[in-house]
């Protein structure tokens, strides 16, 4: 019900997806992400997800979206990472160059979306990370280890967005339906 707030819930220890594996934090302990639905209506739902130290936000976001059948969503977040790997897409190689951030960093900006690809609902997230010296690193979030927290707002839509792999580009990109087509 719209506006109704309940207690934070522990996320499921299991998520559907690749092999239905037990989600684990980077340090090997079971994931303990908490979440709460803030509102739900005809236009979709809004959830808050709170990740604990050691959790990988990419794994948690994908697991949450797949568990709940989220086919389209917008993602924003604030928090911090102990370590992270962001990517810069190299057009010539058609692959991401991995940029390691091996130090505590603030999540200055984290935005993205959820759309369905061959694995099901999948998060596509970009981030800008602030380092201790005031410099920044940014790009496509490939992996990270949360510390002390990451607070995510996920706004879902009842519509499904689908990604289609484009060989000439080397990426799967959102392919919106045309008016009158099924989503």
Secondary structure as UniProt FT lines:
FT   TURN            2..3
FT   STRAND          9..10
FT   HELIX           18..20
FT   TURN            26..27
FT   STRAND          34..41
FT   TURN            42..43
FT   STRAND          44..51
FT   TURN            53..54
FT   HELIX           57..67
FT   TURN            68..69
FT   STRAND          72..90
FT   TURN            91..94
FT   STRAND          95..101
FT   STRAND          105..117
FT   TURN            118..119
FT   STRAND          120..130
FT   TURN            132..133
FT   STRAND          136..156
FT   STRAND          162..166
FT   TURN            167..170
FT   STRAND          171..174
FT   TURN            179..180
//
